[in-house]
Amino acid sequence: MRTRGTIKLATRGSDLAMRQATTVRDALEDQHYEVELVEVETEGDRIRDELIQNLGKTGAFVRSLDEKVLDGDVDAAVHSMKDMPTEMPDDLVVAGIPERGPANDVLITPDGSSLDDLEPESVVGTSSLRRQAQIRHHRDDLEVEPLRGNVDTRIEKLLAPALQAEHEARSEADKERKGNTGNEDFEPEFDETVDDWFDGLSELKKQALGREIETEYDAIVLAEAGIRRSGLDHYVSFEPLAPDEFVPAAGQGALAITATAGETADALNTALDFPRTRVETTVERTVLGALNGGCVAPIGVHAIVQGEYVRTEVQVFDPEGEDVVQERRDLPIETHARAAREFADNLSEKGAAEFVAAAREQ
């Protein structure tokens, strides 16, 4: 029985966004709220072929949702925190931050290869400036190519070439099998027909098989949280990338529920907020905001609460990934926001500001 009224939650319509919003809905329903999910198309959804950094200020997947909140059409909106701008309208607050999922990135390959196992000049796909810089810094012999789309779309683009090649080989083998009907000495290349093989594929691989190939990727880099929340972790092989070398984006793995300040925001905070995650993401977003990086500069920020301190790792790359300003610092948890700003100021003095300015010029 629901006793605490109905909350309308805005969400993007992608499979991952809907799954994330569903977890928030379920948490609220456990607190005896009625919840209605309202699907909203964002600028980032409409311009599917444009790279994130070319869509303007950070927030291509955020603004349309929050406009619905500010207009009073919905009560709150569910976001991937890493997509959110560090500056928000005065009337809007981050009412709830649930417990965070994995913050790190993963490398996905068709055969489970690691980053160090890739052949020179292998093509790695990512749309993130941060990931591009990190890959080039780690291995400058790899080719990094843009990659856009939802999580499942990106994986399909990776798997398509090998699957289509196998389909063609199996189709040719079927023709050869039919041509040798009655030949007892004939040994088919494959034990099953191409139709039986196709029927045994996952839905993800079936979709990949029909995808038009524009770029052949040997590997792609995605957020582990997105893979797991999409339910795709059982269908692909991936290698976690160490968060101290491939420092994640600020807020990666965390969700943020925005609302206008007031009674609803207070209720959402009580029902959904996980204090440790709020502290960690506050540090990360404070550093990012103080560096003025947004989504237009290759910056990684990762914070972990450890006792009375917040261990914070920051990477700021030049646009080509050749040079990096990187430092780790334990920030006092009691003054974590102020300490994060001071940390960012120190990084700027060490060259981070120059790298951010160079990225903005490009």
C-alpha positions as CSV (number, residue, x, y, z in Angstrom):
1,M,0.0,0.0,0.0
2,R,1.3,3.4,-1.0
3,T,0.7,6.2,1.5
4,R,3.0,9.1,0.7
5,G,1.8,10.5,-2.6
6,T,3.0,10.3,-6.2
7,I,6.4,11.5,-7.4
8,K,7.0,12.1,-11.0
9,L,10.6,11.3,-12.1
10,A,12.0,12.6,-15.4
11,T,14.5,10.3,-17.1
12,R,16.1,9.9,-20.5
13,G,14.7,7.1,-22.7
14,S,17.8,5.0,-23.2
15,D,17.8,1.5,-21.8
16,L,20.6,2.4,-19.3
17,A,18.8,5.6,-18.2
18,M,15.5,3.7,-17.7
19,R,17.2,1.0,-15.7
20,Q,18.8,3.6,-13.5
21,A,15.5,5.5,-13.0
22,T,13.9,2.2,-12.2
23,T,16.3,1.6,-9.3
24,V,15.4,5.0,-7.9
25,R,11.7,4.3,-8.4
26,D,12.1,1.0,-6.5
27,A,13.9,2.7,-3.6
28,L,11.1,5.2,-3.3
29,E,8.4,2.7,-3.6
30,D,10.1,0.8,-0.7
31,Q,9.5,4.1,1.3
32,H,5.8,3.9,0.3
33,Y,5.8,6.5,-2.5
34,E,3.9,6.1,-5.7
35,V,6.3,6.9,-8.6
36,E,5.7,7.7,-12.2
37,L,8.6,7.7,-14.7
38,V,8.4,10.4,-17.4
39,E,10.6,9.9,-20.4
40,V,12.2,13.1,-21.8
41,E,14.3,13.4,-25.0
42,T,17.5,15.5,-24.4
43,E,19.8,17.4,-26.7
44,G,22.4,14.7,-26.4
45,D,19.8,12.1,-27.5
46,R,18.7,14.2,-30.5
47,I,22.2,14.8,-31.9
48,R,23.4,11.2,-31.9
49,D,26.4,11.7,-34.3
50,E,27.9,14.7,-32.5
51,L,30.7,14.2,-30.0
52,I,29.9,15.2,-26.5
53,Q,32.5,17.9,-26.3
54,N,31.0,19.6,-29.4
55,L,27.5,19.9,-27.9
56,G,28.3,23.0,-26.0
57,K,28.6,23.3,-22.2
58,T,28.4,20.2,-20.0
59,G,24.9,19.0,-19.6
60,A,23.8,17.8,-23.1
61,F,21.9,15.0,-21.4
62,V,20.8,17.0,-18.4
63,R,19.2,20.3,-19.3
64,S,16.0,19.1,-20.8
65,L,15.3,17.0,-17.7
66,D,15.9,19.8,-15.3
67,E,13.8,22.2,-17.3
68,K,10.9,19.9,-16.7
69,V,11.6,20.0,-13.0
70,L,11.9,23.8,-13.0
71,D,8.7,24.2,-15.0
72,G,6.8,22.0,-12.5
73,D,6.0,19.3,-15.0
74,V,7.8,16.7,-12.9
75,D,8.9,16.5,-9.3
76,A,12.5,15.4,-9.8
77,A,14.9,14.1,-12.5
78,V,17.4,11.2,-12.5
79,H,20.8,11.8,-13.9
80,S,24.2,10.0,-14.4
81,M,26.2,12.4,-12.2
82,K,29.2,12.5,-14.5
83,D,26.9,14.1,-17.2
84,M,25.9,17.0,-14.9
85,P,27.4,20.5,-15.1
86,T,29.1,21.7,-12.0
87,E,27.0,24.9,-12.1
88,M,23.3,24.5,-11.5
89,P,20.3,26.9,-11.5
90,D,19.8,28.6,-8.1
91,D,16.4,27.0,-7.6
92,L,17.7,23.4,-8.2
93,V,19.4,21.1,-5.7
94,V,20.9,17.6,-5.9
95,A,18.3,16.2,-3.5
96,G,19.5,12.6,-3.5
97,I,22.7,10.7,-4.3
98,P,22.2,6.9,-3.8
99,E,25.1,4.6,-3.0
100,R,27.6,4.6,-5.9
101,G,28.3,1.8,-8.3
102,P,31.8,1.0,-9.7
103,A,33.6,4.2,-10.6
104,N,36.2,2.8,-12.9
105,D,36.4,2.3,-16.6
106,V,36.8,-1.0,-18.4
107,L,38.4,-2.1,-21.7
108,I,36.1,-4.3,-23.8
109,T,37.4,-6.5,-26.6
110,P,35.8,-9.3,-28.6
111,D,38.2,-11.8,-27.1
112,G,38.9,-10.4,-23.7
113,S,42.4,-9.0,-24.5
114,S,44.0,-6.5,-22.1
115,L,45.1,-3.1,-23.1
116,D,48.8,-4.1,-23.0
117,D,48.0,-7.2,-25.2
118,L,46.6,-5.1,-28.1
119,E,48.7,-5.0,-31.2
120,P,50.3,-1.7,-32.2
121,E,48.0,0.5,-34.2
122,S,45.0,-1.3,-32.8
123,V,41.9,1.0,-32.9
124,V,40.3,1.9,-29.6
125,G,36.9,3.6,-29.5
126,T,35.8,6.3,-27.1
127,S,34.1,9.7,-27.3
128,S,35.6,10.9,-24.0
129,L,38.5,13.4,-24.2
130,R,39.7,12.1,-20.8
131,R,39.8,8.5,-22.0
132,Q,41.5,9.5,-25.3
133,A,44.2,11.2,-23.4
134,Q,44.7,8.4,-20.9
135,I,44.9,5.8,-23.6
136,R,47.4,7.8,-25.6
137,H,49.5,8.5,-22.5
138,H,49.6,4.8,-21.6
139,R,50.2,3.6,-25.2
140,D,51.0,6.1,-27.9
141,D,51.2,3.3,-30.5
142,L,47.4,2.8,-30.5
143,E,44.8,4.6,-32.7
144,V,42.0,6.3,-30.8
145,E,38.8,6.9,-32.8
146,P,35.5,8.6,-31.8
147,L,32.6,6.4,-30.6
148,R,29.1,7.5,-29.8
149,G,25.9,5.8,-28.9
150,N,24.2,4.2,-26.0
151,V,26.1,1.4,-24.1
152,D,24.6,-1.4,-26.2
153,T,25.1,0.5,-29.4
154,R,28.8,1.0,-28.7
155,I,29.3,-2.7,-27.9
156,E,27.5,-3.7,-31.1
157,K,29.8,-1.5,-33.1
158,L,32.8,-3.4,-31.5
159,L,31.4,-6.9,-32.1
160,A,29.9,-6.4,-35.6
161,P,33.0,-7.0,-37.8
162,A,34.0,-10.4,-36.3
163,L,30.4,-11.6,-36.2
164,Q,29.7,-10.6,-39.8
165,A,32.9,-12.3,-40.9
166,E,31.9,-15.5,-39.0
167,H,28.4,-15.3,-40.5
168,E,29.9,-15.2,-44.0
169,A,32.2,-18.1,-43.3
170,R,29.3,-20.2,-41.9
171,S,27.1,-19.3,-44.9
172,E,29.8,-20.5,-47.3
173,A,30.3,-23.7,-45.2
174,D,26.5,-24.3,-45.5
175,K,26.7,-24.1,-49.3
176,E,29.6,-26.5,-49.3
177,R,27.7,-28.9,-47.0
178,K,24.7,-28.9,-49.3
179,G,27.0,-29.5,-52.3
180,N,28.4,-32.6,-50.6
181,T,25.1,-34.2,-49.6
182,G,25.6,-37.9,-49.6
183,N,29.4,-37.7,-49.5
184,E,30.4,-39.8,-46.5
185,D,34.0,-38.6,-46.5
186,F,33.0,-34.9,-46.3
187,E,33.8,-33.2,-42.9
188,P,32.0,-29.9,-42.5
189,E,34.0,-26.9,-41.1
190,F,31.3,-26.2,-38.5
191,D,29.2,-28.6,-36.5
192,E,26.0,-26.5,-36.8
193,T,24.3,-24.7,-39.6
194,V,24.4,-20.9,-39.9
195,D,20.7,-20.8,-38.8
196,D,21.3,-22.8,-35.7
197,W,24.3,-20.7,-34.9
198,F,22.3,-17.5,-35.3
199,D,19.5,-18.8,-33.1
200,G,22.0,-19.4,-30.3
201,L,23.3,-15.9,-30.3
202,S,22.4,-13.4,-27.6
203,E,20.1,-10.5,-28.6
204,L,23.0,-8.2,-28.4
205,K,25.1,-10.1,-30.9
206,K,22.1,-10.5,-33.2
207,Q,21.7,-6.7,-33.3
208,A,25.5,-6.4,-33.9
209,L,25.3,-8.8,-36.8
210,G,22.9,-6.4,-38.7
211,R,24.8,-3.2,-37.9
212,E,26.5,-1.2,-40.7
213,I,30.2,-1.0,-40.1
214,E,31.8,2.5,-40.4
215,T,34.9,1.9,-38.2
216,E,36.4,-1.4,-37.1
217,Y,37.3,-1.2,-33.5
218,D,39.7,-3.6,-31.8
219,A,38.6,-2.4,-28.3
220,I,36.4,0.2,-26.7
221,V,36.4,1.9,-23.3
222,L,33.2,2.3,-21.2
223,A,32.2,2.8,-17.6
224,E,31.9,-0.4,-15.6
225,A,28.8,0.9,-13.9
226,G,27.1,1.4,-17.2
227,I,27.9,-2.2,-18.3
228,R,26.6,-3.7,-15.1
229,R,23.5,-1.6,-14.9
230,S,22.6,-2.4,-18.5
231,G,22.9,-6.1,-17.7
232,L,25.5,-6.6,-20.4
233,D,28.4,-7.7,-18.1
234,H,27.4,-11.4,-18.8
235,Y,27.6,-11.0,-22.5
236,V,31.0,-9.3,-23.1
237,S,34.6,-9.8,-21.9
238,F,36.2,-6.8,-20.2
239,E,39.3,-5.7,-18.3
240,P,38.9,-3.2,-15.4
241,L,41.3,-0.3,-15.8
242,A,43.1,0.7,-12.7
243,P,41.5,3.9,-11.3
244,D,44.9,5.3,-10.2
245,E,46.2,5.3,-13.8
246,F,42.9,5.7,-15.7
247,V,41.3,8.1,-13.2
248,P,37.5,8.2,-13.7
249,A,35.4,11.2,-14.5
250,A,34.0,13.2,-11.6
251,G,30.9,11.5,-10.4
252,Q,31.3,8.4,-12.5
253,G,29.2,5.5,-11.2
254,A,26.9,7.7,-9.2
255,L,23.4,8.8,-9.8
256,A,22.0,12.3,-8.9
257,I,18.3,13.1,-8.3
258,T,17.6,16.8,-8.8
259,A,14.6,18.7,-7.5
260,T,13.6,22.2,-6.6
261,A,14.5,23.2,-3.0
262,G,11.7,22.4,-0.6
263,E,9.6,19.6,0.9
264,T,10.0,17.2,-2.0
265,A,13.7,17.6,-2.1
266,D,13.9,17.0,1.6
267,A,11.8,13.9,1.3
268,L,14.0,12.6,-1.5
269,N,17.1,13.3,0.5
270,T,15.8,11.3,3.4
271,A,14.8,8.4,1.2
272,L,17.7,8.1,-1.2
273,D,20.9,9.9,0.1
274,F,24.0,7.9,0.9
275,P,26.3,10.1,2.9
276,R,29.6,8.5,1.9
277,T,28.8,8.8,-1.8
278,R,27.7,12.4,-1.3
279,V,31.0,13.3,0.3
280,E,33.1,11.6,-2.4
281,T,31.2,13.1,-5.3
282,T,31.1,16.5,-3.7
283,V,34.9,16.4,-3.6
284,E,35.2,15.3,-7.2
285,R,32.7,17.9,-8.6
286,T,34.3,20.6,-6.5
287,V,37.7,19.9,-8.0
288,L,36.3,19.7,-11.5
289,G,34.4,23.0,-11.1
290,A,37.4,24.8,-9.6
291,L,39.5,23.6,-12.6
292,N,36.8,24.9,-15.0
293,G,37.1,21.7,-17.0
294,G,33.6,20.5,-17.6
295,C,33.4,18.0,-20.5
296,V,35.8,20.0,-22.7
297,A,39.1,19.1,-21.0
298,P,40.7,15.7,-20.2
299,I,40.3,15.6,-16.4
300,G,39.9,12.6,-14.1
301,V,38.9,12.9,-10.4
302,H,38.3,10.0,-8.1
303,A,37.7,10.3,-4.3
304,I,37.3,7.6,-1.7
305,V,36.4,8.1,2.0
306,Q,38.9,6.5,4.2
307,G,38.3,7.1,7.9
308,E,38.7,10.8,8.6
309,Y,40.1,11.6,5.2
310,V,39.0,11.6,1.6
311,R,41.7,10.1,-0.6
312,T,41.5,12.1,-3.9
313,E,43.4,11.3,-7.1
314,V,43.4,13.9,-9.9
315,Q,44.7,13.7,-13.5
316,V,44.7,16.7,-15.8
317,F,46.1,16.0,-19.3
318,D,47.2,18.2,-22.1
319,P,44.8,17.7,-25.1
320,E,47.1,15.2,-26.8
321,G,47.7,13.1,-23.7
322,E,51.5,13.6,-23.8
323,D,51.8,15.5,-20.5
324,V,49.9,15.1,-17.3
325,V,49.6,16.9,-14.0
326,Q,48.7,14.1,-11.5
327,E,48.6,14.2,-7.7
328,R,47.0,12.3,-4.8
329,R,46.0,14.0,-1.6
330,D,44.2,13.0,1.6
331,L,41.6,15.7,2.3
332,P,40.1,16.2,5.8
333,I,36.5,14.9,5.7
334,E,35.3,17.7,8.0
335,T,36.3,20.4,5.5
336,H,36.2,18.3,2.3
337,A,34.6,20.9,0.1
338,R,37.0,23.7,1.1
339,A,40.0,21.3,0.9
340,A,39.0,20.2,-2.5
341,R,39.0,23.8,-3.8
342,E,42.4,24.3,-2.3
343,F,43.7,21.1,-3.9
344,A,42.4,22.3,-7.3
345,D,44.0,25.7,-6.9
346,N,47.3,23.9,-6.2
347,L,47.0,21.8,-9.3
348,S,46.2,24.8,-11.4
349,E,49.5,26.4,-10.2
350,K,51.3,23.2,-11.2
351,G,50.2,23.5,-14.8
352,A,46.6,22.1,-14.9
353,A,45.2,25.5,-15.7
354,E,47.4,25.7,-18.9
355,F,46.2,22.2,-20.0
356,V,42.5,23.2,-19.5
357,A,43.0,26.5,-21.4
358,A,44.6,24.6,-24.3
359,A,41.7,22.1,-24.4
360,R,39.2,25.0,-24.5
361,E,41.0,26.6,-27.4
362,Q,40.8,23.4,-29.4
